[in-house]
């Protein structure tokens, strides 16, 4: 059974991912600010959660490790 990804959830995560990119950029650019690690940590949590969430929805128990690595190697070469 294939689960479709809700486009509203996907759009919201796209917005969050772009925001988290800016948070990580802020933390790396403004290193003289001591508390700058906080937005970096939040941005990395957003990336981790969204990656795990959409990977779980995409594969839904039908995960083939060999196929995954073949696609991963193909992307790395291209």
N, C-alpha and C positions, 0 to 999 in steps of 0.2 A: 504494500500500500504506500503510495507516494503522497507525501504531505506537501501542499503548496505553501509557499512563503507568502504571508500577508504583505501586500505592497505598502500599507500604511506603517506597519512595523519596520519594514525594510527602509522606507524613506526616513523614518525617525532615527534609525540607527545610522543612516548616512549622515544626517545632520550631526548626530553625536560624534561620529568618527571624525568629521571635519573639525568639530570643536575640540576634540581631544588632540588632533594634530597641532592646532594652535596652542593648546595647553603645554604640550611637550616642547614645542618650539620656544614658548615663553620661558620655560624652565631651563632650557639649554642656552638661550640667548642672554638672559638676565641672571647670570651666575653669581653676581655680587649680592643679590637679594637672598638672604638666608632661608626664607620660607618658600623659595621657588620650587622646592622638591614636591610640595603638595600638589600643584596642578599636574606635574609630571606623573606622579603616582596615580592620580585620578584618571588621567588620559590613558595610562597603561592598563588600568583596570577595565576601562571601557573597551579598549581594543581586545583584551583577553576574553571578556564576557561575550562581546558580539561575535568574535571568531568561534568560540565554543558553541554559542547558541545556534548560529546559522549552519555550522558544520553538523551539529546534531540533527537539525531539521532536514538538511540536504540528504544525509545518508540514512537516517531513520532505521538503523539496525541492518542495513544492507551494505555494509562497508567492506570493500575488498582492498586489503592492504597492498597487494601487488599492483592493482590498477591505480591506486593512490600514488605510489612511488613512481610508476611509469609517467603519470601526468606531471608529477613534481619534477622529475628529471627533464621532461620535455620543456617545461617552463624555464628551468634553470639554464638550458642550452640556448633557448631562443633569445 
